[in-house]
Amino acid sequence: MKLLATLLLCVPLLLAGCSEPPRFISTDLSAVDWGKDFNLTDHNGQARRLADFRGKVVVLFFGYTQCPDVCPTTLSGLRDTMQLLGEDAKRVQVLFITVDPARDTQALLAQYVPAFHPSFLGLYADEKGIAALAKDFKVFYAKQPGSTPGSYAVDHSTGNYAYDPQGRLRLLLKHGETPANIAADLKMLLAGK
């Protein structure tokens, strides 16, 4: 009888746990009112908006092809995340937006971005378009003089944004997060959490 009473007392606690909001590993951005859309061109020359990817989780990253560390590391990590997702990877779209449109041509993006994963897309616009988009997405970037005349690097924000299948900005994935943790968060988004 004591066992039955104890179990009956535990049922409400168990049910209460069912209604808790999801606990993402990444930073939850569900309440922000920015980063709602973009109007860019992909590395195949096709105009793209966020709505083009409805039904998929979208991971969006701002970077540039000549980045020596953060960008290739991030794209490699996202490639590994796709492998961990298995069949669910077909429902995830990674988008790489260049913050260096002067050098990151359509042809260069078409070589660089899919080298990490064939489904990844590189996106670009002119300098003015990228500046406006970066401002809307709260992304920092700035050219830094290089070691030779005319050369430069670009300092930039390092986080990725994740959208749910309905096109709502949901998460900020921090740079250096493990592919396993990113995959866990993306699976929650795919499950409608």
MISE-813718 format. One record per atom (N, C-alpha, C): atom name; x, y, z. Coordinates in steps of 0.02 Angstrom, whole numbers, plus 50000, padded with zeros to 5 digits. Layout:
BEGIN
+------+-------+-------+-------+
| atom |    xx |    yy |    zz |
+------+-------+-------+-------+
|   CA |     X |     Y |     Z |
...
+------+-------+-------+-------+
//
This chain:
BEGIN
+------+-------+-------+-------+
| atom |    xx |    yy |    zz |
+------+-------+-------+-------+
|    N | 50041 | 49940 | 50000 |
|   CA | 50000 | 50000 | 50000 |
|    C | 50043 | 50063 | 50000 |
|    N | 50098 | 50062 | 50040 |
|   CA | 50143 | 50120 | 50042 |
|    C | 50174 | 50132 | 49973 |
|    N | 50191 | 50078 | 49938 |
|   CA | 50219 | 50084 | 49871 |
|    C | 50170 | 50118 | 49824 |
|    N | 50107 | 50097 | 49827 |
|   CA | 50055 | 50127 | 49785 |
|    C | 50046 | 50201 | 49801 |
|    N | 50046 | 50219 | 49864 |
|   CA | 50038 | 50289 | 49884 |
|    C | 50098 | 50330 | 49859 |
|    N | 50157 | 50302 | 49865 |
|   CA | 50217 | 50337 | 49841 |
|    C | 50214 | 50348 | 49765 |
|    N | 50194 | 50297 | 49729 |
|   CA | 50188 | 50302 | 49656 |
|    C | 50136 | 50355 | 49637 |
|    N | 50080 | 50356 | 49673 |
|   CA | 50028 | 50405 | 49658 |
|    C | 50052 | 50476 | 49671 |
|    N | 50095 | 50485 | 49721 |
|   CA | 50123 | 50551 | 49734 |
|    C | 50173 | 50572 | 49680 |
|    N | 50206 | 50524 | 49649 |
|   CA | 50256 | 50539 | 49598 |
|    C | 50226 | 50555 | 49530 |
|    N | 50166 | 50530 | 49516 |
|   CA | 50135 | 50541 | 49450 |
|    C | 50129 | 50615 | 49433 |
|    N | 50103 | 50658 | 49479 |
|   CA | 50099 | 50729 | 49461 |
|    C | 50168 | 50760 | 49446 |
|    N | 50219 | 50738 | 49482 |
|   CA | 50286 | 50764 | 49469 |
|    C | 50311 | 50743 | 49400 |
|    N | 50297 | 50681 | 49381 |
|   CA | 50317 | 50657 | 49315 |
|    C | 50280 | 50694 | 49261 |
|    N | 50216 | 50705 | 49270 |
|   CA | 50176 | 50740 | 49220 |
|    C | 50197 | 50813 | 49214 |
|    N | 50215 | 50844 | 49269 |
|   CA | 50239 | 50913 | 49267 |
|    C | 50301 | 50919 | 49224 |
|    N | 50344 | 50869 | 49227 |
|   CA | 50404 | 50869 | 49186 |
|    C | 50390 | 50866 | 49111 |
|    N | 50332 | 50841 | 49092 |
|   CA | 50314 | 50835 | 49021 |
|    C | 50299 | 50902 | 48990 |
|    N | 50280 | 50951 | 49030 |
|   CA | 50261 | 51015 | 49002 |
|    C | 50316 | 51068 | 49005 |
|    N | 50375 | 51049 | 49028 |
|   CA | 50430 | 51097 | 49032 |
|    C | 50453 | 51116 | 48962 |
|    N | 50476 | 51179 | 48954 |
|   CA | 50502 | 51198 | 48888 |
|    C | 50566 | 51158 | 48873 |
|    N | 50584 | 51153 | 48809 |
|   CA | 50643 | 51114 | 48791 |
|    C | 50706 | 51145 | 48822 |
|    N | 50753 | 51103 | 48839 |
|   CA | 50816 | 51127 | 48867 |
|    C | 50871 | 51117 | 48815 |
|    N | 50881 | 51170 | 48778 |
|   CA | 50933 | 51168 | 48727 |
|    C | 51001 | 51177 | 48758 |
|    N | 51052 | 51149 | 48726 |
|   CA | 51121 | 51160 | 48747 |
|    C | 51142 | 51230 | 48726 |
|    N | 51120 | 51250 | 48666 |
|   CA | 51137 | 51315 | 48639 |
|    C | 51093 | 51370 | 48669 |
|    N | 51110 | 51432 | 48654 |
|   CA | 51072 | 51489 | 48680 |
|    C | 51006 | 51496 | 48644 |
|    N | 50952 | 51498 | 48681 |
|   CA | 50885 | 51503 | 48654 |
|    C | 50871 | 51576 | 48633 |
|    N | 50857 | 51587 | 48570 |
|   CA | 50842 | 51653 | 48543 |
|    C | 50768 | 51660 | 48523 |
|    N | 50726 | 51615 | 48546 |
|   CA | 50657 | 51613 | 48524 |
|    C | 50620 | 51679 | 48533 |
|    N | 50640 | 51719 | 48582 |
|   CA | 50604 | 51781 | 48597 |
|    C | 50630 | 51843 | 48559 |
|    N | 50683 | 51836 | 48520 |
|   CA | 50710 | 51895 | 48485 |
|    C | 50665 | 51914 | 48427 |
|    N | 50669 | 51978 | 48409 |
|   CA | 50627 | 52004 | 48354 |
|    C | 50671 | 52031 | 48298 |
|    N | 50721 | 51993 | 48279 |
|   CA | 50765 | 52012 | 48223 |
|    C | 50788 | 51948 | 48188 |
|    N | 50825 | 51957 | 48133 |
|   CA | 50849 | 51899 | 48096 |
|    C | 50794 | 51859 | 48064 |
|    N | 50744 | 51894 | 48038 |
|   CA | 50684 | 51859 | 48012 |
|    C | 50690 | 51836 | 47940 |
|    N | 50733 | 51868 | 47901 |
|   CA | 50737 | 51848 | 47830 |
|    C | 50801 | 51876 | 47799 |
|    N | 50813 | 51857 | 47738 |
|   CA | 50869 | 51882 | 47699 |
|    C | 50849 | 51878 | 47625 |
|    N | 50885 | 51916 | 47585 |
|   CA | 50875 | 51915 | 47512 |
|    C | 50945 | 51913 | 47481 |
|    N | 50968 | 51852 | 47466 |
|   CA | 51036 | 51842 | 47443 |
|    C | 51036 | 51798 | 47380 |
|    N | 51095 | 51787 | 47352 |
|   CA | 51104 | 51743 | 47295 |
|    C | 51149 | 51686 | 47317 |
|    N | 51130 | 51624 | 47297 |
|   CA | 51172 | 51568 | 47317 |
|    C | 51228 | 51556 | 47266 |
|    N | 51273 | 51510 | 47282 |
|   CA | 51332 | 51499 | 47239 |
|    C | 51314 | 51467 | 47172 |
|    N | 51250 | 51449 | 47162 |
|   CA | 51227 | 51425 | 47097 |
|    C | 51194 | 51480 | 47057 |
|    N | 51191 | 51541 | 47085 |
|   CA | 51160 | 51598 | 47051 |
|    C | 51086 | 51606 | 47063 |
|    N | 51058 | 51567 | 47109 |
|   CA | 50987 | 51569 | 47124 |
|    C | 50972 | 51617 | 47181 |
|    N | 50921 | 51660 | 47172 |
|   CA | 50900 | 51705 | 47226 |
|    C | 50872 | 51662 | 47283 |
|    N | 50888 | 51682 | 47344 |
|   CA | 50867 | 51642 | 47403 |
|    C | 50839 | 51687 | 47458 |
|    N | 50787 | 51662 | 47490 |
|   CA | 50757 | 51692 | 47549 |
|    C | 50749 | 51636 | 47600 |
|    N | 50737 | 51653 | 47662 |
|   CA | 50729 | 51603 | 47714 |
|    C | 50670 | 51556 | 47698 |
|    N | 50617 | 51583 | 47670 |
|   CA | 50557 | 51543 | 47654 |
|    C | 50572 | 51486 | 47606 |
|    N | 50626 | 51491 | 47567 |
|   CA | 50644 | 51437 | 47520 |
|    C | 50661 | 51372 | 47556 |
|    N | 50675 | 51377 | 47620 |
|   CA | 50697 | 51318 | 47658 |
|    C | 50645 | 51296 | 47710 |
|    N | 50582 | 51320 | 47702 |
|   CA | 50529 | 51299 | 47749 |
|    C | 50526 | 51223 | 47752 |
|    N | 50515 | 51197 | 47811 |
|   CA | 50513 | 51125 | 47821 |
|    C | 50579 | 51096 | 47841 |
|    N | 50632 | 51137 | 47838 |
|   CA | 50699 | 51115 | 47859 |
|    C | 50723 | 51158 | 47917 |
|    N | 50766 | 51129 | 47957 |
|   CA | 50804 | 51169 | 48005 |
|    C | 50859 | 51202 | 47965 |
|    N | 50868 | 51267 | 47975 |
|   CA | 50920 | 51304 | 47940 |
|    C | 50973 | 51326 | 47990 |
|    N | 51036 | 51313 | 47973 |
|   CA | 51092 | 51338 | 48012 |
|    C | 51127 | 51389 | 47968 |
|    N | 51132 | 51451 | 47994 |
|   CA | 51158 | 51506 | 47956 |
|    C | 51222 | 51532 | 47989 |
|    N | 51274 | 51540 | 47949 |
|   CA | 51339 | 51561 | 47974 |
|    C | 51368 | 51616 | 47931 |
|    N | 51394 | 51669 | 47962 |
|   CA | 51427 | 51724 | 47927 |
|    C | 51502 | 51713 | 47931 |
|    N | 51536 | 51715 | 47874 |
|   CA | 51608 | 51705 | 47873 |
|    C | 51637 | 51725 | 47806 |
|    N | 51697 | 51700 | 47791 |
|   CA | 51728 | 51715 | 47726 |
|    C | 51777 | 51660 | 47708 |
|    N | 51788 | 51650 | 47644 |
|   CA | 51825 | 51592 | 47620 |
|    C | 51900 | 51594 | 47637 |
|    N | 51929 | 51653 | 47646 |
|   CA | 52000 | 51657 | 47662 |
|    C | 52013 | 51658 | 47737 |
|    N | 51962 | 51645 | 47776 |
|   CA | 51968 | 51641 | 47849 |
|    C | 52016 | 51584 | 47866 |
|    N | 52066 | 51597 | 47908 |
|   CA | 52116 | 51545 | 47922 |
|    C | 52096 | 51494 | 47975 |
|    N | 52044 | 51509 | 48014 |
|   CA | 52031 | 51465 | 48071 |
|    C | 51957 | 51454 | 48086 |
|    N | 51921 | 51505 | 48105 |
|   CA | 51851 | 51498 | 48128 |
|    C | 51806 | 51468 | 48075 |
|    N | 51809 | 51493 | 48014 |
|   CA | 51763 | 51470 | 47962 |
|    C | 51773 | 51398 | 47942 |
|    N | 51835 | 51376 | 47926 |
|   CA | 51842 | 51306 | 47908 |
|    C | 51828 | 51259 | 47967 |
|    N | 51844 | 51282 | 48028 |
|   CA | 51829 | 51241 | 48087 |
|    C | 51754 | 51234 | 48096 |
|    N | 51718 | 51289 | 48088 |
|   CA | 51645 | 51288 | 48095 |
|    C | 51613 | 51244 | 48042 |
|    N | 51632 | 51253 | 47980 |
|   CA | 51603 | 51213 | 47926 |
|    C | 51620 | 51139 | 47933 |
|    N | 51680 | 51124 | 47957 |
|   CA | 51698 | 51054 | 47969 |
|    C | 51655 | 51025 | 48025 |
|    N | 51645 | 51064 | 48077 |
|   CA | 51602 | 51041 | 48132 |
|    C | 51530 | 51030 | 48110 |
|    N | 51505 | 51073 | 48066 |
|   CA | 51438 | 51064 | 48040 |
|    C | 51433 | 51003 | 47994 |
|    N | 51487 | 50990 | 47957 |
|   CA | 51489 | 50928 | 47917 |
|    C | 51484 | 50868 | 47962 |
|    N | 51522 | 50868 | 48017 |
|   CA | 51519 | 50812 | 48064 |
|    C | 51450 | 50806 | 48097 |
|    N | 51419 | 50863 | 48110 |
|   CA | 51351 | 50863 | 48137 |
|    C | 51303 | 50829 | 48088 |
|    N | 51310 | 50844 | 48024 |
|   CA | 51267 | 50813 | 47973 |
|    C | 51275 | 50737 | 47974 |
|    N | 51337 | 50714 | 47982 |
|   CA | 51348 | 50641 | 47985 |
|    C | 51313 | 50611 | 48045 |
|    N | 51316 | 50645 | 48102 |
|   CA | 51283 | 50620 | 48163 |
|    C | 51207 | 50619 | 48156 |
|    N | 51180 | 50664 | 48116 |
|   CA | 51107 | 50667 | 48107 |
|    C | 51081 | 50610 | 48064 |
|    N | 51123 | 50578 | 48026 |
|   CA | 51101 | 50523 | 47984 |
|    C | 51048 | 50545 | 47934 |
|    N | 50992 | 50510 | 47931 |
|   CA | 50938 | 50526 | 47884 |
|    C | 50908 | 50595 | 47897 |
|    N | 50910 | 50617 | 47960 |
|   CA | 50883 | 50684 | 47977 |
|    C | 50922 | 50740 | 47943 |
|    N | 50983 | 50727 | 47921 |
|   CA | 51024 | 50778 | 47889 |
|    C | 50990 | 50804 | 47825 |
|    N | 50947 | 50763 | 47795 |
|   CA | 50911 | 50785 | 47734 |
|    C | 50862 | 50841 | 47750 |
|    N | 50847 | 50849 | 47814 |
|   CA | 50800 | 50901 | 47835 |
|    C | 50835 | 50960 | 47868 |
|    N | 50901 | 50967 | 47855 |
|   CA | 50941 | 51022 | 47881 |
|    C | 50977 | 51056 | 47823 |
|    N | 50976 | 51122 | 47822 |
|   CA | 51011 | 51161 | 47771 |
|    C | 51060 | 51208 | 47804 |
|    N | 51124 | 51201 | 47787 |
|   CA | 51176 | 51246 | 47811 |
|    C | 51188 | 51299 | 47759 |
|    N | 51188 | 51362 | 47781 |
|   CA | 51198 | 51420 | 47737 |
|    C | 51258 | 51460 | 47763 |
|    N | 51305 | 51473 | 47719 |
|   CA | 51365 | 51511 | 47734 |
|    C | 51359 | 51578 | 47699 |
|    N | 51353 | 51632 | 47737 |
|   CA | 51347 | 51700 | 47708 |
|    C | 51414 | 51735 | 47713 |
|    N | 51440 | 51756 | 47656 |
|   CA | 51505 | 51789 | 47656 |
|    C | 51501 | 51860 | 47683 |
|    N | 51551 | 51879 | 47723 |
|   CA | 51558 | 51948 | 47746 |
|    C | 51615 | 51982 | 47706 |
|    N | 51637 | 51949 | 47653 |
|   CA | 51691 | 51974 | 47610 |
|    C | 51670 | 51968 | 47537 |
|    N | 51616 | 52003 | 47517 |
|   CA | 51592 | 51995 | 47448 |
|    C | 51641 | 52021 | 47395 |
|    N | 51689 | 52062 | 47414 |
|   CA | 51738 | 52086 | 47365 |
|    C | 51781 | 52029 | 47339 |
|    N | 51798 | 51982 | 47381 |
|   CA | 51840 | 51925 | 47360 |
|    C | 51800 | 51861 | 47351 |
|    N | 51747 | 51852 | 47389 |
|   CA | 51708 | 51790 | 47385 |
|    C | 51657 | 51792 | 47329 |
|    N | 51682 | 51778 | 47269 |
|   CA | 51640 | 51777 | 47210 |
|    C | 51594 | 51715 | 47210 |
|    N | 51546 | 51716 | 47167 |
|   CA | 51502 | 51658 | 47159 |
|    C | 51543 | 51595 | 47144 |
|    N | 51591 | 51601 | 47099 |
|   CA | 51632 | 51543 | 47081 |
|    C | 51673 | 51517 | 47140 |
|    N | 51702 | 51562 | 47179 |
|   CA | 51741 | 51541 | 47236 |
|    C | 51697 | 51508 | 47289 |
|    N | 51639 | 51537 | 47303 |
|   CA | 51592 | 51507 | 47350 |
|    C | 51570 | 51438 | 47327 |
|    N | 51560 | 51431 | 47261 |
|   CA | 51539 | 51367 | 47232 |
|    C | 51592 | 51312 | 47241 |
|    N | 51654 | 51331 | 47245 |
|   CA | 51708 | 51283 | 47258 |
|    C | 51717 | 51270 | 47332 |
|    N | 51716 | 51323 | 47371 |
|   CA | 51734 | 51319 | 47442 |
|    C | 51680 | 51285 | 47485 |
|    N | 51620 | 51311 | 47482 |
|   CA | 51568 | 51289 | 47529 |
|    C | 51548 | 51215 | 47521 |
|    N | 51533 | 51192 | 47460 |
|   CA | 51514 | 51121 | 47453 |
|    C | 51572 | 51073 | 47465 |
|    N | 51634 | 51098 | 47468 |
|   CA | 51690 | 51054 | 47484 |
|    C | 51683 | 51025 | 47554 |
|    N | 51647 | 51059 | 47597 |
|   CA | 51636 | 51035 | 47665 |
|    C | 51578 | 50985 | 47667 |
|    N | 51525 | 50999 | 47628 |
|   CA | 51468 | 50953 | 47623 |
|    C | 51430 | 50973 | 47560 |
|    N | 51411 | 50925 | 47519 |
|   CA | 51379 | 50943 | 47455 |
|    C | 51313 | 50980 | 47461 |
|    N | 51280 | 50976 | 47518 |
|   CA | 51216 | 51012 | 47526 |
|    C | 51224 | 51083 | 47550 |
|    N | 51283 | 51102 | 47575 |
|   CA | 51294 | 51169 | 47601 |
|    C | 51291 | 51220 | 47545 |
|    N | 51262 | 51278 | 47559 |
|   CA | 51257 | 51332 | 47509 |
|    C | 51294 | 51394 | 47533 |
|    N | 51331 | 51424 | 47487 |
|   CA | 51363 | 51489 | 47500 |
|    C | 51317 | 51544 | 47474 |
|    N | 51308 | 51597 | 47512 |
|   CA | 51264 | 51652 | 47493 |
|    C | 51304 | 51717 | 47493 |
|    N | 51284 | 51762 | 47448 |
|   CA | 51318 | 51826 | 47443 |
|    C | 51271 | 51881 | 47420 |
|    N | 51294 | 51942 | 47430 |
|   CA | 51261 | 52003 | 47405 |
|    C | 51317 | 52054 | 47395 |
|    N | 51300 | 52114 | 47375 |
|   CA | 51351 | 52166 | 47370 |
|    C | 51369 | 52191 | 47440 |
|    N | 51419 | 52234 | 47444 |
|   CA | 51443 | 52260 | 47508 |
|    C | 51387 | 52291 | 47549 |
|    N | 51346 | 52332 | 47516 |
|   CA | 51292 | 52367 | 47551 |
|    C | 51240 | 52316 | 47578 |
|    N | 51224 | 52267 | 47537 |
|   CA | 51175 | 52216 | 47558 |
|    C | 51200 | 52175 | 47617 |
|    N | 51264 | 52156 | 47616 |
|   CA | 51294 | 52118 | 47671 |
|    C | 51296 | 52161 | 47735 |
|    N | 51314 | 52224 | 47728 |
|   CA | 51316 | 52269 | 47787 |
|    C | 51248 | 52275 | 47820 |
|    N | 51196 | 52283 | 47779 |
|   CA | 51128 | 52289 | 47807 |
|    C | 51106 | 52224 | 47840 |
|    N | 51122 | 52168 | 47808 |
|   CA | 51103 | 52103 | 47835 |
|    C | 51140 | 52089 | 47901 |
|    N | 51204 | 52104 | 47903 |
|   CA | 51243 | 52093 | 47964 |
|    C | 51215 | 52135 | 48021 |
|    N | 51195 | 52196 | 48006 |
|   CA | 51166 | 52239 | 48057 |
|    C | 51101 | 52208 | 48084 |
|    N | 51059 | 52184 | 48039 |
|   CA | 50996 | 52154 | 48060 |
|    C | 51008 | 52091 | 48102 |
|    N | 51059 | 52053 | 48087 |
|   CA | 51074 | 51991 | 48123 |
|    C | 51121 | 52001 | 48182 |
|    N | 51138 | 52063 | 48197 |
|   CA | 51182 | 52079 | 48254 |
|    C | 51250 | 52046 | 48246 |
|    N | 51274 | 52044 | 48184 |
|   CA | 51339 | 52014 | 48169 |
|    C | 51391 | 52069 | 48161 |
|    N | 51448 | 52060 | 48193 |
|   CA | 51504 | 52105 | 48187 |
|    C | 51552 | 52079 | 48134 |
|    N | 51578 | 52124 | 48092 |
|   CA | 51634 | 52107 | 48049 |
|    C | 51671 | 52171 | 48031 |
|    N | 51737 | 52166 | 48023 |
|   CA | 51778 | 52223 | 48007 |
|    C | 51843 | 52200 | 47974 |
|    N | 51862 | 52234 | 47920 |
|   CA | 51925 | 52219 | 47886 |
|    C | 51983 | 52241 | 47930 |
|    N | 52036 | 52200 | 47930 |
|   CA | 52097 | 52215 | 47966 |
|    C | 52155 | 52211 | 47916 |
|    N | 52198 | 52261 | 47915 |
|   CA | 52254 | 52261 | 47867 |
|    C | 52297 | 52198 | 47874 |
|    N | 52320 | 52172 | 47817 |
|   CA | 52363 | 52113 | 47817 |
|    C | 52436 | 52131 | 47819 |
|    N | 52477 | 52081 | 47810 |
|   CA | 52550 | 52090 | 47814 |
|    C | 52581 | 52118 | 47751 |
|    N | 52543 | 52117 | 47695 |
|   CA | 52567 | 52146 | 47633 |
|    C | 52517 | 52198 | 47608 |
|    N | 52541 | 52246 | 47568 |
|   CA | 52495 | 52298 | 47543 |
|    C | 52436 | 52267 | 47505 |
|    N | 52377 | 52291 | 47520 |
|   CA | 52318 | 52267 | 47486 |
|    C | 52288 | 52203 | 47515 |
|    N | 52324 | 52170 | 47560 |
|   CA | 52296 | 52110 | 47590 |
|    C | 52259 | 52128 | 47654 |
|    N | 52211 | 52087 | 47672 |
|   CA | 52174 | 52099 | 47734 |
|    C | 52142 | 52035 | 47758 |
|    N | 52125 | 52036 | 47822 |
|   CA | 52085 | 51983 | 47853 |
|    C | 52020 | 52015 | 47874 |
|    N | 51972 | 51975 | 47894 |
|   CA | 51908 | 52002 | 47917 |
|    C | 51893 | 51972 | 47986 |
|    N | 51892 | 52014 | 48036 |
|   CA | 51868 | 51992 | 48102 |
|    C | 51792 | 51987 | 48097 |
|    N | 51763 | 51936 | 48129 |
|   CA | 51690 | 51929 | 48124 |
|    C | 51663 | 51888 | 48182 |
|    N | 51598 | 51895 | 48193 |
|   CA | 51564 | 51855 | 48244 |
|    C | 51570 | 51782 | 48226 |
|    N | 51567 | 51739 | 48276 |
|   CA | 51581 | 51668 | 48264 |
|    C | 51522 | 51621 | 48277 |
|    N | 51466 | 51646 | 48300 |
|   CA | 51410 | 51601 | 48313 |
|    C | 51370 | 51584 | 48251 |
|    N | 51332 | 51530 | 48256 |
|   CA | 51286 | 51509 | 48203 |
|    C | 51215 | 51519 | 48227 |
|    N | 51171 | 51535 | 48182 |
|   CA | 51100 | 51541 | 48199 |
|    C | 51063 | 51479 | 48174 |
|    N | 51018 | 51453 | 48214 |
|   CA | 50977 | 51396 | 48194 |
|    C | 50904 | 51416 | 48193 |
|    N | 50870 | 51399 | 48138 |
|   CA | 50799 | 51412 | 48128 |
|    C | 50761 | 51347 | 48131 |
|    N | 50701 | 51349 | 48157 |
|   CA | 50660 | 51288 | 48158 |
|    C | 50627 | 51279 | 48089 |
|    N | 50594 | 51223 | 48077 |
|   CA | 50565 | 51210 | 48010 |
|    C | 50511 | 51260 | 47989 |
|    N | 50485 | 51299 | 48036 |
|   CA | 50436 | 51351 | 48019 |
|    C | 50469 | 51418 | 48002 |
|    N | 50535 | 51420 | 48004 |
|   CA | 50571 | 51480 | 47986 |
|    C | 50580 | 51530 | 48042 |
|    N | 50574 | 51507 | 48104 |
|   CA | 50583 | 51552 | 48162 |
|    C | 50653 | 51544 | 48190 |
|    N | 50686 | 51600 | 48203 |
|   CA | 50752 | 51599 | 48233 |
|    C | 50745 | 51572 | 48304 |
|    N | 50783 | 51520 | 48319 |
|   CA | 50776 | 51486 | 48384 |
|    C | 50839 | 51484 | 48426 |
|    N | 50898 | 51474 | 48393 |
|   CA | 50958 | 51461 | 48433 |
|    C | 51019 | 51498 | 48406 |
|    N | 51063 | 51514 | 48453 |
|   CA | 51131 | 51537 | 48436 |
|    C | 51177 | 51480 | 48456 |
|    N | 51210 | 51450 | 48407 |
|   CA | 51257 | 51395 | 48419 |
|    C | 51326 | 51426 | 48426 |
|    N | 51356 | 51419 | 48484 |
|   CA | 51421 | 51452 | 48495 |
|    C | 51477 | 51417 | 48457 |
|    N | 51526 | 51456 | 48439 |
|   CA | 51585 | 51429 | 48405 |
|    C | 51620 | 51379 | 48451 |
|    N | 51640 | 51323 | 48424 |
|   CA | 51675 | 51272 | 48462 |
|    C | 51630 | 51221 | 48495 |
|    N | 51564 | 51230 | 48488 |
|   CA | 51518 | 51180 | 48516 |
|    C | 51529 | 51113 | 48480 |
|    N | 51523 | 51058 | 48516 |
|   CA | 51535 | 50993 | 48486 |
|    C | 51481 | 50975 | 48436 |
|    N | 51498 | 50938 | 48383 |
|   CA | 51447 | 50915 | 48336 |
|    C | 51392 | 50875 | 48370 |
|    N | 51409 | 50836 | 48422 |
|   CA | 51358 | 50797 | 48457 |
|    C | 51307 | 50842 | 48491 |
|    N | 51330 | 50896 | 48522 |
|   CA | 51284 | 50943 | 48555 |
|    C | 51241 | 50980 | 48504 |
|    N | 51272 | 51001 | 48448 |
|   CA | 51233 | 51035 | 48396 |
|    C | 51181 | 50988 | 48367 |
|    N | 51201 | 50926 | 48354 |
|   CA | 51154 | 50876 | 48327 |
|    C | 51095 | 50866 | 48375 |
|    N | 51109 | 50864 | 48440 |
|   CA | 51056 | 50855 | 48489 |
|    C | 51006 | 50913 | 48486 |
|    N | 51032 | 50975 | 48481 |
|   CA | 50987 | 51033 | 48477 |
|    C | 50948 | 51033 | 48412 |
|    N | 50981 | 51015 | 48357 |
|   CA | 50946 | 51016 | 48292 |
|    C | 50891 | 50962 | 48291 |
|    N | 50904 | 50905 | 48322 |
|   CA | 50853 | 50852 | 48326 |
|    C | 50792 | 50876 | 48365 |
|    N | 50804 | 50916 | 48417 |
|   CA | 50747 | 50943 | 48454 |
|    C | 50706 | 50991 | 48410 |
|    N | 50740 | 51031 | 48370 |
|   CA | 50705 | 51076 | 48324 |
|    C | 50666 | 51037 | 48272 |
|    N | 50697 | 50984 | 48246 |
|   CA | 50664 | 50942 | 48196 |
|    C | 50603 | 50907 | 48226 |
|    N | 50605 | 50894 | 48291 |
|   CA | 50549 | 50861 | 48325 |
|    C | 50493 | 50910 | 48345 |
|    N | 50504 | 50974 | 48329 |
|   CA | 50452 | 51023 | 48344 |
|    C | 50456 | 51052 | 48414 |
|    N | 50512 | 51046 | 48446 |
|   CA | 50520 | 51073 | 48514 |
|    C | 50534 | 51146 | 48513 |
+------+-------+-------+-------+
//
